[in-house]
Amino acid sequence: MTTRAPEPEARPVVVIAGRPNVGKSTLVNRILGRRVTVVEERPGVTRDRLVHDAEWNGRLFTVVDTGGWLGRGDDLEAKVSAQSDKAMATSDLVLQVIDVTVGVTVEDEELARRIRRRGRPAMLVANKVDNERREADAWEALSLGLGEPYLVSALHGRGTGDLLDEVMRRLPADGVKVDLPLAGDIDGGPAPEDEALRVALVGRPNVGKSTLFNRLAGEERAVVHDRPGTTRDAVDTVLHTAHGPIRFVDTAGLRRASRTEDGTEYFAMVRTLAALDQADVVLLLVDATEGVTHQDQRLAERIGAAGSPVVVVLNKWELLDTGARLEMLEDVEDRLAFLGEAPVVKASAQTGFGVHRILPALRNAAEAYRTRIPTGELNRAIRAIQAAHGSPGGRIRYAVQGATDPPTFTLFSTGRLPAPYLRYVERKLRETFAIGPTPVKLRVRLRK
């Protein structure tokens, strides 16, 4: 009688991903401690998935070297990218590698979005950080949304030990496979509606949200699908517009907390707040005939806390006379001042007046929200700002954009910067780079 040998226990899988020529194969060779992959200073050398057994501090795992991910290109490049997608879809951990000597590219951003959409555990590896001077360049990679980058030089081994220690900490136990839901089709990419701009339509009850929602859908005449829940749930609809696909989420009207004791209304409020947190842009509808109420202010504060850009729509504008219109604009400027650069659109959901201005305003707000400024240009602007007006608290040595959504800048300063000076810096950055209607965050780190 023949006895079958037991199958080897499943090992966790680490996938090395990135665009061509960022040093993926060099990193694999460094992890394995020997040269097993071909490394050349030209893109596209690795085209298939290369699987290797690896070990670190007695822990066995599998490392997968993938071809350069491009997302678009000719037939061959598309197949190479598809192989990378398949490897990432079955991984326990994805390491996205970027080249700090080049900076964050469009391909890096597209790959990071794809990794986030897949929902796999991931780490960001900033390669070619060969010396301390390169470390500041790496912080630009925070904009990819995969957390703080791990700074390494795969060629010289700098930082790779710390990287592998963290990899071991994040991997599941041997034999345990991470099983997360995937978004979209692995070979064909995400469904078209996954790329849609997500807009939450919010406001008090009876301000005309559903009327405006129907007006927008009726004018575009290209509703892809509706996903209604209960009558008090959010309704999610994708429209194909001249400004690209837009996913509108028509939310339940938010009442004062004292009026949401009923279970159905409470959960409607929870779903509305969740829609706010997930939105790319928020469309805040205000009844122009009533002015900005305390409820409108509270709702605007909640939007501000979510950090999303907002477009304010003054509905029923046609019902106001000239004097009332001036008062209404002053009311918005006064009571919604904390929304900063938020655009204000005067419209009528009932008649269609001004509705055509809403979609361009949403798109502009979303683009501004995703603004990314190259590190070199940012620091030249900071030097010019300080030359025109220095801070009494300290000198800004350099700055990096740590993230988008919204644009977030970290200022490395020799001392604390007063709030008025930070407002001055923000205003000058907005002017210099034409940053549109979006929140901007400034963070200060002391660096002697």
Number of C-alpha atoms within 10 A of each C-alpha: 3 4 5 6 6 6 6 7 9 14 21 22 27 25 27 28 31 29 26 23 21 24 27 31 26 25 24 23 19 19 20 16 11 10 13 14 16 10 16 13 10 9 15 17 16 20 20 18 17 17 15 14 12 19 15 14 8 7 12 16 18 17 24 25 26 28 29 26 25 22 20 11 10 9 8 11 18 16 20 21 26 21 21 28 24 14 23 28 22 18 22 23 23 25 22 24 26 28 25 24 15 10 17 21 12 11 17 21 15 15 21 21 14 19 23 15 15 20 15 21 19 22 21 23 28 31 29 25 24 19 10 8 9 16 15 14 22 27 23 25 27 19 24 21 17 19 14 18 22 20 23 25 21 23 16 14 15 17 16 21 14 12 17 15 12 13 17 17 9 14 19 15 14 14 11 13 16 17 12 13 11 15 17 16 11 17 14 9 14 16 11 10 18 16 12 17 21 25 25 28 27 29 25 21 13 12 21 21 24 19 15 23 17 15 18 21 18 12 12 13 12 13 16 12 12 12 10 14 10 9 9 17 20 23 20 19 21 24 23 17 16 10 12 13 20 22 24 26 26 25 26 26 21 23 17 12 10 7 10 15 11 10 9 13 18 16 15 22 22 15 17 24 20 13 22 27 18 15 23 26 27 29 25 22 22 26 20 24 17 10 18 20 14 11 15 22 17 14 20 22 15 15 23 18 11 16 21 23 30 31 26 21 26 26 26 22 22 17 12 14 9 9 8 15 18 11 13 20 16 12 15 19 15 11 16 18 12 13 22 15 17 19 19 18 19 20 23 23 23 15 12 15 15 17 20 13 14 19 17 12 20 25 17 17 26 25 18 22 26 17 21 22 17 13 19 13 10 19 18 12 18 20 17 12 17 13 10 8 12 14 19 11 13 16 20 23 15 18 27 24 24 24 22 20 22 21 21 21 21 18 24 20 19 16 17 16 20 12 9 10 15 17 12 14 19 17 13 17 17 15 11 12 14 11 24 20 23 29 22 24 18 16 14 17 15 15 13 10
